[in-house]
Amino acid sequence: MKLPFAAKWCAVGLAGLLIGACTQMPTEKQGVSDLRPQLSFKTSEDGMRAAHVFVDGLDMGSVGDYLEGVASLRVLSGVHAIRVDLGGRAVVEEKIYLGDGVNRTVLVK
């Protein structure tokens, strides 16, 4: 049985569409950056690493947990009261503004 010329081309076109539908469409992947401000601490004395960090009155851990170049403390943007205590006395007391994308290092002496 012989198919008409138009029927052959319709069959070829349909096969081409079906094969083309099997491919995956290109997608675009975008990552989301964390732009929250970061706070880290720098100290030259090993004893200061045990000092406790308070942000807005909340104990956030020790200075050694957030050393510059190693780790940082992420906070919300805005004004924050930073206090570093060692042995019951305040070593550092600062009120600072941290905006989105800002990395701030506090020197602890």
Gaussian input, Z-matrix of N, CA and C with variables (Angstrom, degrees):
# hf/3-21g

backbone

0 1
 N
 C     1     B1
 C     2     B2     1     A1
 N     3     B3     2     A2     1     D1
 C     4     B4     3     A3     2     D2
 C     5     B5     4     A4     3     D3
 N     6     B6     5     A5     4     D4
 C     7     B7     6     A6     5     D5
 C     8     B8     7     A7     6     D6
 N     9     B9     8     A8     7     D7
 C    10    B10     9     A9     8     D8
 C    11    B11    10    A10     9     D9
 N    12    B12    11    A11    10    D10
 C    13    B13    12    A12    11    D11
 C    14    B14    13    A13    12    D12
 N    15    B15    14    A14    13    D13
 C    16    B16    15    A15    14    D14
 C    17    B17    16    A16    15    D15
 N    18    B18    17    A17    16    D16
 C    19    B19    18    A18    17    D17
 C    20    B20    19    A19    18    D18
 N    21    B21    20    A20    19    D19
 C    22    B22    21    A21    20    D20
 C    23    B23    22    A22    21    D21
 N    24    B24    23    A23    22    D22
 C    25    B25    24    A24    23    D23
 C    26    B26    25    A25    24    D24
 N    27    B27    26    A26    25    D25
 C    28    B28    27    A27    26    D26
 C    29    B29    28    A28    27    D27
 N    30    B30    29    A29    28    D28
 C    31    B31    30    A30    29    D29
 C    32    B32    31    A31    30    D30
 N    33    B33    32    A32    31    D31
 C    34    B34    33    A33    32    D32
 C    35    B35    34    A34    33    D33
 N    36    B36    35    A35    34    D34
 C    37    B37    36    A36    35    D35
 C    38    B38    37    A37    36    D36
 N    39    B39    38    A38    37    D37
 C    40    B40    39    A39    38    D38
 C    41    B41    40    A40    39    D39
 N    42    B42    41    A41    40    D40
 C    43    B43    42    A42    41    D41
 C    44    B44    43    A43    42    D42
 N    45    B45    44    A44    43    D43
 C    46    B46    45    A45    44    D44
 C    47    B47    46    A46    45    D45
 N    48    B48    47    A47    46    D46
 C    49    B49    48    A48    47    D47
 C    50    B50    49    A49    48    D48
 N    51    B51    50    A50    49    D49
 C    52    B52    51    A51    50    D50
 C    53    B53    52    A52    51    D51
 N    54    B54    53    A53    52    D52
 C    55    B55    54    A54    53    D53
 C    56    B56    55    A55    54    D54
 N    57    B57    56    A56    55    D55
 C    58    B58    57    A57    56    D56
 C    59    B59    58    A58    57    D57
 N    60    B60    59    A59    58    D58
 C    61    B61    60    A60    59    D59
 C    62    B62    61    A61    60    D60
 N    63    B63    62    A62    61    D61
 C    64    B64    63    A63    62    D62
 C    65    B65    64    A64    63    D63
 N    66    B66    65    A65    64    D64
 C    67    B67    66    A66    65    D65
 C    68    B68    67    A67    66    D66
 N    69    B69    68    A68    67    D67
 C    70    B70    69    A69    68    D68
 C    71    B71    70    A70    69    D69
 N    72    B72    71    A71    70    D70
 C    73    B73    72    A72    71    D71
 C    74    B74    73    A73    72    D72
 N    75    B75    74    A74    73    D73
 C    76    B76    75    A75    74    D74
 C    77    B77    76    A76    75    D75
 N    78    B78    77    A77    76    D76
 C    79    B79    78    A78    77    D77
 C    80    B80    79    A79    78    D78
 N    81    B81    80    A80    79    D79
 C    82    B82    81    A81    80    D80
 C    83    B83    82    A82    81    D81
 N    84    B84    83    A83    82    D82
 C    85    B85    84    A84    83    D83
 C    86    B86    85    A85    84    D84
 N    87    B87    86    A86    85    D85
 C    88    B88    87    A87    86    D86
 C    89    B89    88    A88    87    D87
 N    90    B90    89    A89    88    D88
 C    91    B91    90    A90    89    D89
 C    92    B92    91    A91    90    D90
 N    93    B93    92    A92    91    D91
 C    94    B94    93    A93    92    D92
 C    95    B95    94    A94    93    D93
 N    96    B96    95    A95    94    D94
 C    97    B97    96    A96    95    D95
 C    98    B98    97    A97    96    D96
 N    99    B99    98    A98    97    D97
 C   100   B100    99    A99    98    D98
 C   101   B101   100   A100    99    D99
 N   102   B102   101   A101   100   D100
 C   103   B103   102   A102   101   D101
 C   104   B104   103   A103   102   D102
 N   105   B105   104   A104   103   D103
 C   106   B106   105   A105   104   D104
 C   107   B107   106   A106   105   D105
 N   108   B108   107   A107   106   D106
 C   109   B109   108   A108   107   D107
 C   110   B110   109   A109   108   D108
 N   111   B111   110   A110   109   D109
 C   112   B112   111   A111   110   D110
 C   113   B113   112   A112   111   D111
 N   114   B114   113   A113   112   D112
 C   115   B115   114   A114   113   D113
 C   116   B116   115   A115   114   D114
 N   117   B117   116   A116   115   D115
 C   118   B118   117   A117   116   D116
 C   119   B119   118   A118   117   D117
 N   120   B120   119   A119   118   D118
 C   121   B121   120   A120   119   D119
 C   122   B122   121   A121   120   D120
 N   123   B123   122   A122   121   D121
 C   124   B124   123   A123   122   D122
 C   125   B125   124   A124   123   D123
 N   126   B126   125   A125   124   D124
 C   127   B127   126   A126   125   D125
 C   128   B128   127   A127   126   D126
 N   129   B129   128   A128   127   D127
 C   130   B130   129   A129   128   D128
 C   131   B131   130   A130   129   D129
 N   132   B132   131   A131   130   D130
 C   133   B133   132   A132   131   D131
 C   134   B134   133   A133   132   D132
 N   135   B135   134   A134   133   D133
 C   136   B136   135   A135   134   D134
 C   137   B137   136   A136   135   D135
 N   138   B138   137   A137   136   D136
 C   139   B139   138   A138   137   D137
 C   140   B140   139   A139   138   D138
 N   141   B141   140   A140   139   D139
 C   142   B142   141   A141   140   D140
 C   143   B143   142   A142   141   D141
 N   144   B144   143   A143   142   D142
 C   145   B145   144   A144   143   D143
 C   146   B146   145   A145   144   D144
 N   147   B147   146   A146   145   D145
 C   148   B148   147   A147   146   D146
 C   149   B149   148   A148   147   D147
 N   150   B150   149   A149   148   D148
 C   151   B151   150   A150   149   D149
 C   152   B152   151   A151   150   D150
 N   153   B153   152   A152   151   D151
 C   154   B154   153   A153   152   D152
 C   155   B155   154   A154   153   D153
 N   156   B156   155   A155   154   D154
 C   157   B157   156   A156   155   D155
 C   158   B158   157   A157   156   D156
 N   159   B159   158   A158   157   D157
 C   160   B160   159   A159   158   D158
 C   161   B161   160   A160   159   D159
 N   162   B162   161   A161   160   D160
 C   163   B163   162   A162   161   D161
 C   164   B164   163   A163   162   D162
 N   165   B165   164   A164   163   D163
 C   166   B166   165   A165   164   D164
 C   167   B167   166   A166   165   D165
 N   168   B168   167   A167   166   D166
 C   169   B169   168   A168   167   D167
 C   170   B170   169   A169   168   D168
 N   171   B171   170   A170   169   D169
 C   172   B172   171   A171   170   D170
 C   173   B173   172   A172   171   D171
 N   174   B174   173   A173   172   D172
 C   175   B175   174   A174   173   D173
 C   176   B176   175   A175   174   D174
 N   177   B177   176   A176   175   D175
 C   178   B178   177   A177   176   D176
 C   179   B179   178   A178   177   D177
 N   180   B180   179   A179   178   D178
 C   181   B181   180   A180   179   D179
 C   182   B182   181   A181   180   D180
 N   183   B183   182   A182   181   D181
 C   184   B184   183   A183   182   D182
 C   185   B185   184   A184   183   D183
 N   186   B186   185   A185   184   D184
 C   187   B187   186   A186   185   D185
 C   188   B188   187   A187   186   D186
 N   189   B189   188   A188   187   D187
 C   190   B190   189   A189   188   D188
 C   191   B191   190   A190   189   D189
 N   192   B192   191   A191   190   D190
 C   193   B193   192   A192   191   D191
 C   194   B194   193   A193   192   D192
 N   195   B195   194   A194   193   D193
 C   196   B196   195   A195   194   D194
 C   197   B197   196   A196   195   D195
 N   198   B198   197   A197   196   D196
 C   199   B199   198   A198   197   D197
 C   200   B200   199   A199   198   D198
 N   201   B201   200   A200   199   D199
 C   202   B202   201   A201   200   D200
 C   203   B203   202   A202   201   D201
 N   204   B204   203   A203   202   D202
 C   205   B205   204   A204   203   D203
 C   206   B206   205   A205   204   D204
 N   207   B207   206   A206   205   D205
 C   208   B208   207   A207   206   D206
 C   209   B209   208   A208   207   D207
 N   210   B210   209   A209   208   D208
 C   211   B211   210   A210   209   D209
 C   212   B212   211   A211   210   D210
 N   213   B213   212   A212   211   D211
 C   214   B214   213   A213   212   D212
 C   215   B215   214   A214   213   D213
 N   216   B216   215   A215   214   D214
 C   217   B217   216   A216   215   D215
 C   218   B218   217   A217   216   D216
 N   219   B219   218   A218   217   D217
 C   220   B220   219   A219   218   D218
 C   221   B221   220   A220   219   D219
 N   222   B222   221   A221   220   D220
 C   223   B223   222   A222   221   D221
 C   224   B224   223   A223   222   D222
 N   225   B225   224   A224   223   D223
 C   226   B226   225   A225   224   D224
 C   227   B227   226   A226   225   D225
 N   228   B228   227   A227   226   D226
 C   229   B229   228   A228   227   D227
 C   230   B230   229   A229   228   D228
 N   231   B231   230   A230   229   D229
 C   232   B232   231   A231   230   D230
 C   233   B233   232   A232   231   D231
 N   234   B234   233   A233   232   D232
 C   235   B235   234   A234   233   D233
 C   236   B236   235   A235   234   D234
 N   237   B237   236   A236   235   D235
 C   238   B238   237   A237   236   D236
 C   239   B239   238   A238   237   D237
 N   240   B240   239   A239   238   D238
 C   241   B241   240   A240   239   D239
 C   242   B242   241   A241   240   D240
 N   243   B243   242   A242   241   D241
 C   244   B244   243   A243   242   D242
 C   245   B245   244   A244   243   D243
 N   246   B246   245   A245   244   D244
 C   247   B247   246   A246   245   D245
 C   248   B248   247   A247   246   D246
 N   249   B249   248   A248   247   D247
 C   250   B250   249   A249   248   D248
 C   251   B251   250   A250   249   D249
 N   252   B252   251   A251   250   D250
 C   253   B253   252   A252   251   D251
 C   254   B254   253   A253   252   D252
 N   255   B255   254   A254   253   D253
 C   256   B256   255   A255   254   D254
 C   257   B257   256   A256   255   D255
 N   258   B258   257   A257   256   D256
 C   259   B259   258   A258   257   D257
 C   260   B260   259   A259   258   D258
 N   261   B261   260   A260   259   D259
 C   262   B262   261   A261   260   D260
 C   263   B263   262   A262   261   D261
 N   264   B264   263   A263   262   D262
 C   265   B265   264   A264   263   D263
 C   266   B266   265   A265   264   D264
 N   267   B267   266   A266   265   D265
 C   268   B268   267   A267   266   D266
 C   269   B269   268   A268   267   D267
 N   270   B270   269   A269   268   D268
 C   271   B271   270   A270   269   D269
 C   272   B272   271   A271   270   D270
 N   273   B273   272   A272   271   D271
 C   274   B274   273   A273   272   D272
 C   275   B275   274   A274   273   D273
 N   276   B276   275   A275   274   D274
 C   277   B277   276   A276   275   D275
 C   278   B278   277   A277   276   D276
 N   279   B279   278   A278   277   D277
 C   280   B280   279   A279   278   D278
 C   281   B281   280   A280   279   D279
 N   282   B282   281   A281   280   D280
 C   283   B283   282   A282   281   D281
 C   284   B284   283   A283   282   D282
 N   285   B285   284   A284   283   D283
 C   286   B286   285   A285   284   D284
 C   287   B287   286   A286   285   D285
 N   288   B288   287   A287   286   D286
 C   289   B289   288   A288   287   D287
 C   290   B290   289   A289   288   D288
 N   291   B291   290   A290   289   D289
 C   292   B292   291   A291   290   D290
 C   293   B293   292   A292   291   D291
 N   294   B294   293   A293   292   D292
 C   295   B295   294   A294   293   D293
 C   296   B296   295   A295   294   D294
 N   297   B297   296   A296   295   D295
 C   298   B298   297   A297   296   D296
 C   299   B299   298   A298   297   D297
 N   300   B300   299   A299   298   D298
 C   301   B301   300   A300   299   D299
 C   302   B302   301   A301   300   D300
 N   303   B303   302   A302   301   D301
 C   304   B304   303   A303   302   D302
 C   305   B305   304   A304   303   D303
 N   306   B306   305   A305   304   D304
 C   307   B307   306   A306   305   D305
 C   308   B308   307   A307   306   D306
 N   309   B309   308   A308   307   D307
 C   310   B310   309   A309   308   D308
 C   311   B311   310   A310   309   D309
 N   312   B312   311   A311   310   D310
 C   313   B313   312   A312   311   D311
 C   314   B314   313   A313   312   D312
 N   315   B315   314   A314   313   D313
 C   316   B316   315   A315   314   D314
 C   317   B317   316   A316   315   D315
 N   318   B318   317   A317   316   D316
 C   319   B319   318   A318   317   D317
 C   320   B320   319   A319   318   D318
 N   321   B321   320   A320   319   D319
 C   322   B322   321   A321   320   D320
 C   323   B323   322   A322   321   D321
 N   324   B324   323   A323   322   D322
 C   325   B325   324   A324   323   D323
 C   326   B326   325   A325   324   D324

   B1=1.4293
   B2=1.5188
   B3=1.2921
   B4=1.4474
   B5=1.5229
   B6=1.3586
   B7=1.4660
   B8=1.5153
   B9=1.3190
   B10=1.4597
   B11=1.5227
   B12=1.3238
   B13=1.4700
   B14=1.5343
   B15=1.3089
   B16=1.4724
   B17=1.5179
   B18=1.3238
   B19=1.4604
   B20=1.5221
   B21=1.3422
   B22=1.4694
   B23=1.5266
   B24=1.3213
   B25=1.4678
   B26=1.5265
   B27=1.3070
   B28=1.4754
   B29=1.5234
   B30=1.3410
   B31=1.4604
   B32=1.5243
   B33=1.3332
   B34=1.4660
   B35=1.5296
   B36=1.3305
   B37=1.4674
   B38=1.5195
   B39=1.3357
   B40=1.4592
   B41=1.5244
   B42=1.3253
   B43=1.4650
   B44=1.5292
   B45=1.3344
   B46=1.4650
   B47=1.5182
   B48=1.3275
   B49=1.4669
   B50=1.5221
   B51=1.3273
   B52=1.4603
   B53=1.5263
   B54=1.3123
   B55=1.4692
   B56=1.5247
   B57=1.3099
   B58=1.4616
   B59=1.5163
   B60=1.3243
   B61=1.4620
   B62=1.5223
   B63=1.3151
   B64=1.4607
   B65=1.5265
   B66=1.3002
   B67=1.4624
   B68=1.5188
   B69=1.3165
   B70=1.4633
   B71=1.5236
   B72=1.3021
   B73=1.4574
   B74=1.5288
   B75=1.3216
   B76=1.4645
   B77=1.5297
   B78=1.3154
   B79=1.4634
   B80=1.5197
   B81=1.2993
   B82=1.4608
   B83=1.5176
   B84=1.3204
   B85=1.4592
   B86=1.5224
   B87=1.3178
   B88=1.4550
   B89=1.5193
   B90=1.3140
   B91=1.4502
   B92=1.5191
   B93=1.3152
   B94=1.4606
   B95=1.5208
   B96=1.3111
   B97=1.4572
   B98=1.5205
   B99=1.3142
   B100=1.4619
   B101=1.5181
   B102=1.3029
   B103=1.4608
   B104=1.5225
   B105=1.3332
   B106=1.4639
   B107=1.5260
   B108=1.3276
   B109=1.4691
   B110=1.5295
   B111=1.3366
   B112=1.4584
   B113=1.5153
   B114=1.3117
   B115=1.4564
   B116=1.5246
   B117=1.3229
   B118=1.4653
   B119=1.5225
   B120=1.3192
   B121=1.4624
   B122=1.5183
   B123=1.3278
   B124=1.4603
   B125=1.5223
   B126=1.3233
   B127=1.4607
   B128=1.5201
   B129=1.3143
   B130=1.4607
   B131=1.5266
   B132=1.3158
   B133=1.4665
   B134=1.5295
   B135=1.3233
   B136=1.4667
   B137=1.5228
   B138=1.3277
   B139=1.4641
   B140=1.5158
   B141=1.3151
   B142=1.4667
   B143=1.5284
   B144=1.3040
   B145=1.4680
   B146=1.5249
   B147=1.3251
   B148=1.4651
   B149=1.5250
   B150=1.3215
   B151=1.4669
   B152=1.5251
   B153=1.3343
   B154=1.4651
   B155=1.5154
   B156=1.3326
   B157=1.4634
   B158=1.5261
   B159=1.3254
   B160=1.4585
   B161=1.5261
   B162=1.3214
   B163=1.4608
   B164=1.5237
   B165=1.3108
   B166=1.4698
   B167=1.5271
   B168=1.3354
   B169=1.4561
   B170=1.5141
   B171=1.3181
   B172=1.4668
   B173=1.5206
   B174=1.3428
   B175=1.4659
   B176=1.5265
   B177=1.3338
   B178=1.4619
   B179=1.5298
   B180=1.3184
   B181=1.4596
   B182=1.5102
   B183=1.3133
   B184=1.4652
   B185=1.5278
   B186=1.3188
   B187=1.4639
   B188=1.5269
   B189=1.3231
   B190=1.4598
   B191=1.5211
   B192=1.3300
   B193=1.4676
   B194=1.5226
   B195=1.3455
   B196=1.4653
   B197=1.5242
   B198=1.3164
   B199=1.4644
   B200=1.5219
   B201=1.3189
   B202=1.4655
   B203=1.5290
   B204=1.3054
   B205=1.4575
   B206=1.5145
   B207=1.3382
   B208=1.4613
   B209=1.5286
   B210=1.3192
   B211=1.4664
   B212=1.5205
   B213=1.3118
   B214=1.4633
   B215=1.5217
   B216=1.3079
   B217=1.4559
   B218=1.5222
   B219=1.3132
   B220=1.4704
   B221=1.5242
   B222=1.3220
   B223=1.4610
   B224=1.5287
   B225=1.3105
   B226=1.4600
   B227=1.5178
   B228=1.3140
   B229=1.4608
   B230=1.5280
   B231=1.3278
   B232=1.4622
   B233=1.5146
   B234=1.3356
   B235=1.4663
   B236=1.5240
   B237=1.3317
   B238=1.4629
   B239=1.5227
   B240=1.3367
   B241=1.4614
   B242=1.5268
   B243=1.3267
   B244=1.4678
   B245=1.5188
   B246=1.3264
   B247=1.4631
   B248=1.5219
   B249=1.3203
   B250=1.4606
   B251=1.5185
   B252=1.3333
   B253=1.4695
   B254=1.5173
   B255=1.3200
   B256=1.4660
   B257=1.5145
   B258=1.3134
   B259=1.4573
   B260=1.5219
   B261=1.3085
   B262=1.4522
   B263=1.5221
   B264=1.3235
   B265=1.4735
   B266=1.5256
   B267=1.3277
   B268=1.4651
   B269=1.5212
   B270=1.3058
   B271=1.4610
   B272=1.5317
   B273=1.3300
   B274=1.4671
   B275=1.5243
   B276=1.3232
   B277=1.4665
   B278=1.5148
   B279=1.3292
   B280=1.4644
   B281=1.5170
   B282=1.3028
   B283=1.4629
   B284=1.5196
   B285=1.3295
   B286=1.4630
   B287=1.5246
   B288=1.3275
   B289=1.4608
   B290=1.5221
   B291=1.3216
   B292=1.4640
   B293=1.5238
   B294=1.3226
   B295=1.4623
   B296=1.5172
   B297=1.3207
   B298=1.4693
   B299=1.5228
   B300=1.3370
   B301=1.4580
   B302=1.5141
   B303=1.3380
   B304=1.4702
   B305=1.5278
   B306=1.3288
   B307=1.4657
   B308=1.5176
   B309=1.3207
   B310=1.4637
   B311=1.5184
   B312=1.3250
   B313=1.4614
   B314=1.5183
   B315=1.3303
   B316=1.4586
   B317=1.5179
   B318=1.3265
   B319=1.4600
   B320=1.5217
   B321=1.3327
   B322=1.4668
   B323=1.5180
   B324=1.3521
   B325=1.4786
   B326=1.5018
   A1=108.34
   A2=114.07
   A3=120.38
   A4=109.11
   A5=116.26
   A6=120.84
   A7=109.67
   A8=116.87
   A9=119.08
   A10=110.67
   A11=114.51
   A12=122.23
   A13=111.75
   A14=119.46
   A15=123.73
   A16=110.89
   A17=117.97
   A18=121.52
   A19=110.67
   A20=116.65
   A21=120.10
   A22=110.27
   A23=116.49
   A24=119.88
   A25=111.77
   A26=117.38
   A27=120.41
   A28=110.04
   A29=116.61
   A30=120.70
   A31=110.76
   A32=117.31
   A33=121.42
   A34=110.17
   A35=117.05
   A36=121.08
   A37=111.99
   A38=116.58
   A39=121.31
   A40=110.69
   A41=117.20
   A42=120.81
   A43=110.48
   A44=116.89
   A45=120.63
   A46=112.01
   A47=116.81
   A48=120.26
   A49=111.58
   A50=116.55
   A51=119.97
   A52=111.63
   A53=117.22
   A54=120.39
   A55=110.17
   A56=117.15
   A57=121.18
   A58=112.61
   A59=117.51
   A60=121.26
   A61=111.94
   A62=117.61
   A63=121.13
   A64=112.73
   A65=117.49
   A66=119.39
   A67=110.07
   A68=115.32
   A69=120.95
   A70=109.68
   A71=115.45
   A72=120.49
   A73=108.83
   A74=117.67
   A75=119.74
   A76=110.73
   A77=115.14
   A78=120.47
   A79=109.09
   A80=115.20
   A81=120.90
   A82=107.85
   A83=116.37
   A84=121.09
   A85=108.40
   A86=115.26
   A87=119.84
   A88=108.79
   A89=115.80
   A90=120.74
   A91=110.52
   A92=115.28
   A93=120.70
   A94=107.88
   A95=115.95
   A96=120.55
   A97=110.17
   A98=115.41
   A99=120.85
   A100=107.21
   A101=116.92
   A102=121.59
   A103=113.15
   A104=117.57
   A105=118.53
   A106=109.69
   A107=116.76
   A108=119.81
   A109=111.12
   A110=115.34
   A111=121.09
   A112=109.60
   A113=114.88
   A114=122.21
   A115=108.01
   A116=116.53
   A117=120.62
   A118=108.46
   A119=115.71
   A120=120.95
   A121=110.31
   A122=114.97
   A123=121.58
   A124=107.61
   A125=116.07
   A126=121.02
   A127=109.41
   A128=115.75
   A129=119.91
   A130=111.14
   A131=116.80
   A132=121.15
   A133=110.01
   A134=115.98
   A135=120.22
   A136=112.17
   A137=117.52
   A138=121.26
   A139=113.15
   A140=116.93
   A141=121.10
   A142=112.59
   A143=117.49
   A144=120.12
   A145=111.79
   A146=117.28
   A147=121.35
   A148=112.38
   A149=117.95
   A150=121.24
   A151=110.08
   A152=115.87
   A153=121.32
   A154=111.52
   A155=114.85
   A156=122.60
   A157=108.60
   A158=115.76
   A159=122.15
   A160=108.19
   A161=116.12
   A162=121.52
   A163=106.67
   A164=115.72
   A165=122.07
   A166=111.63
   A167=116.27
   A168=121.52
   A169=115.05
   A170=118.55
   A171=121.77
   A172=110.35
   A173=116.37
   A174=121.86
   A175=108.67
   A176=116.05
   A177=121.06
   A178=112.83
   A179=118.04
   A180=120.79
   A181=110.37
   A182=116.22
   A183=120.38
   A184=111.18
   A185=114.83
   A186=121.58
   A187=109.94
   A188=117.08
   A189=121.87
   A190=113.90
   A191=117.09
   A192=120.82
   A193=112.31
   A194=116.78
   A195=121.20
   A196=111.93
   A197=117.24
   A198=120.66
   A199=111.00
   A200=115.04
   A201=121.85
   A202=110.37
   A203=116.85
   A204=122.16
   A205=114.30
   A206=117.38
   A207=120.86
   A208=110.62
   A209=116.08
   A210=121.46
   A211=108.88
   A212=115.49
   A213=119.28
   A214=109.56
   A215=114.26
   A216=122.74
   A217=107.60
   A218=117.06
   A219=120.90
   A220=108.88
   A221=114.97
   A222=121.50
   A223=108.57
   A224=116.32
   A225=120.44
   A226=108.70
   A227=116.91
   A228=119.06
   A229=109.28
   A230=114.86
   A231=120.95
   A232=110.61
   A233=115.82
   A234=122.24
   A235=108.63
   A236=115.91
   A237=121.50
   A238=110.58
   A239=115.08
   A240=121.71
   A241=107.08
   A242=116.14
   A243=122.33
   A244=108.04
   A245=115.50
   A246=120.37
   A247=107.76
   A248=115.87
   A249=122.03
   A250=106.91
   A251=116.73
   A252=122.93
   A253=110.37
   A254=115.37
   A255=121.72
   A256=107.36
   A257=116.15
   A258=120.92
   A259=113.38
   A260=117.79
   A261=121.23
   A262=115.50
   A263=117.60
   A264=118.91
   A265=109.26
   A266=114.73
   A267=120.61
   A268=110.11
   A269=116.59
   A270=122.33
   A271=109.44
   A272=115.88
   A273=122.09
   A274=107.93
   A275=115.77
   A276=121.78
   A277=107.30
   A278=116.38
   A279=121.29
   A280=109.68
   A281=115.44
   A282=121.63
   A283=105.13
   A284=116.20
   A285=119.80
   A286=110.74
   A287=114.18
   A288=120.84
   A289=107.97
   A290=115.87
   A291=121.87
   A292=108.43
   A293=116.09
   A294=121.58
   A295=111.00
   A296=116.09
   A297=121.55
   A298=111.02
   A299=115.98
   A300=121.58
   A301=114.80
   A302=118.33
   A303=121.93
   A304=109.88
   A305=116.05
   A306=122.92
   A307=107.15
   A308=117.29
   A309=121.28
   A310=109.05
   A311=116.14
   A312=121.93
   A313=108.57
   A314=116.15
   A315=122.65
   A316=107.85
   A317=116.32
   A318=122.24
   A319=108.94
   A320=116.62
   A321=122.38
   A322=107.92
   A323=116.26
   A324=121.37
   A325=110.84
   D1=132.91
   D2=-175.91
   D3=-106.33
   D4=128.03
   D5=178.21
   D6=-86.28
   D7=145.10
   D8=176.31
   D9=-63.46
   D10=157.35
   D11=-177.31
   D12=-55.51
   D13=-44.84
   D14=-178.76
   D15=-65.07
   D16=-36.82
   D17=-179.61
   D18=-67.08
   D19=-36.95
   D20=177.78
   D21=-62.71
   D22=-46.33
   D23=-178.33
   D24=-68.36
   D25=-32.28
   D26=175.45
   D27=-65.56
   D28=-41.22
   D29=178.98
   D30=-65.37
   D31=-41.68
   D32=178.44
   D33=-64.87
   D34=-43.20
   D35=179.34
   D36=-63.67
   D37=-41.47
   D38=178.52
   D39=-64.74
   D40=-41.98
   D41=177.72
   D42=-62.42
   D43=-39.91
   D44=178.29
   D45=-63.74
   D46=-40.09
   D47=177.65
   D48=-65.09
   D49=-41.43
   D50=-179.45
   D51=-66.59
   D52=-39.61
   D53=178.34
   D54=-67.65
   D55=-41.05
   D56=179.48
   D57=-66.00
   D58=-28.36
   D59=-179.67
   D60=-74.58
   D61=-13.61
   D62=-178.71
   D63=-80.39
   D64=-12.95
   D65=-179.24
   D66=-85.68
   D67=150.89
   D68=-179.68
   D69=-85.02
   D70=136.80
   D71=178.23
   D72=-70.41
   D73=145.45
   D74=178.77
   D75=-65.02
   D76=142.38
   D77=179.03
   D78=-122.58
   D79=161.31
   D80=178.95
   D81=-122.33
   D82=128.55
   D83=-179.77
   D84=-109.87
   D85=128.54
   D86=178.48
   D87=-122.10
   D88=134.21
   D89=175.96
   D90=-90.87
   D91=155.16
   D92=178.56
   D93=-108.24
   D94=123.65
   D95=179.50
   D96=-83.87
   D97=146.13
   D98=175.30
   D99=-90.35
   D100=107.23
   D101=-175.72
   D102=-96.49
   D103=11.43
   D104=178.90
   D105=-62.28
   D106=146.30
   D107=177.94
   D108=-61.75
   D109=149.86
   D110=179.51
   D111=-121.31
   D112=142.30
   D113=-178.56
   D114=-125.29
   D115=127.86
   D116=176.24
   D117=-133.14
   D118=169.82
   D119=-174.78
   D120=-128.23
   D121=147.36
   D122=179.49
   D123=-128.11
   D124=131.18
   D125=178.27
   D126=-146.21
   D127=146.68
   D128=178.49
   D129=-97.98
   D130=-13.20
   D131=-178.79
   D132=-102.87
   D133=130.35
   D134=179.89
   D135=-64.63
   D136=-31.25
   D137=-179.96
   D138=-63.80
   D139=-26.85
   D140=-179.20
   D141=-74.58
   D142=-14.71
   D143=179.69
   D144=-66.01
   D145=-22.39
   D146=179.91
   D147=-84.30
   D148=-9.07
   D149=-179.53
   D150=-63.60
   D151=145.40
   D152=-178.08
   D153=-92.05
   D154=139.57
   D155=-179.76
   D156=-100.53
   D157=129.81
   D158=175.34
   D159=-119.96
   D160=129.15
   D161=175.24
   D162=-118.60
   D163=116.86
   D164=-177.75
   D165=54.75
   D166=37.77
   D167=177.38
   D168=84.27
   D169=-2.78
   D170=179.93
   D171=-100.34
   D172=130.37
   D173=179.13
   D174=-71.73
   D175=119.02
   D176=-176.58
   D177=-104.70
   D178=-1.37
   D179=-178.77
   D180=119.74
   D181=-162.97
   D182=-177.08
   D183=-99.32
   D184=162.69
   D185=178.30
   D186=-58.59
   D187=-37.65
   D188=179.97
   D189=-61.23
   D190=-21.16
   D191=178.53
   D192=-75.82
   D193=-19.94
   D194=-173.44
   D195=-129.75
   D196=45.50
   D197=-179.66
   D198=-71.34
   D199=143.06
   D200=-179.59
   D201=-56.98
   D202=132.64
   D203=179.04
   D204=84.29
   D205=-9.69
   D206=-179.18
   D207=-111.18
   D208=-53.80
   D209=-178.69
   D210=-149.62
   D211=163.17
   D212=178.03
   D213=-142.69
   D214=157.18
   D215=179.51
   D216=-98.96
   D217=119.92
   D218=179.61
   D219=-90.63
   D220=132.43
   D221=179.25
   D222=-130.11
   D223=169.35
   D224=174.83
   D225=-78.58
   D226=152.73
   D227=179.42
   D228=-68.98
   D229=146.69
   D230=-179.04
   D231=138.74
   D232=-169.02
   D233=-179.72
   D234=-88.69
   D235=133.27
   D236=-179.56
   D237=-133.13
   D238=143.95
   D239=174.16
   D240=-94.23
   D241=115.37
   D242=-179.41
   D243=-104.17
   D244=129.60
   D245=178.63
   D246=-137.49
   D247=134.43
   D248=176.71
   D249=-119.69
   D250=120.06
   D251=-178.31
   D252=-111.04
   D253=139.27
   D254=173.78
   D255=-135.62
   D256=117.16
   D257=178.71
   D258=62.96
   D259=33.46
   D260=176.65
   D261=87.31
   D262=-3.95
   D263=178.59
   D264=-117.85
   D265=148.60
   D266=-178.78
   D267=-78.36
   D268=122.65
   D269=177.05
   D270=-90.83
   D271=-38.85
   D272=178.81
   D273=-134.31
   D274=134.46
   D275=172.20
   D276=-138.57
   D277=113.70
   D278=-178.21
   D279=-138.98
   D280=147.59
   D281=170.77
   D282=-115.66
   D283=115.74
   D284=-173.86
   D285=-130.29
   D286=153.52
   D287=173.78
   D288=-101.10
   D289=130.83
   D290=177.45
   D291=-123.06
   D292=120.28
   D293=178.56
   D294=-97.71
   D295=169.36
   D296=179.52
   D297=-56.43
   D298=134.55
   D299=176.99
   D300=81.02
   D301=3.44
   D302=-176.95
   D303=-89.12
   D304=135.89
   D305=172.49
   D306=-114.42
   D307=117.58
   D308=-175.80
   D309=-119.38
   D310=134.28
   D311=177.04
   D312=-111.11
   D313=128.78
   D314=178.91
   D315=-103.10
   D316=128.18
   D317=178.93
   D318=-85.50
   D319=123.62
   D320=-179.56
   D321=-110.29
   D322=117.47
   D323=179.98
   D324=-113.80

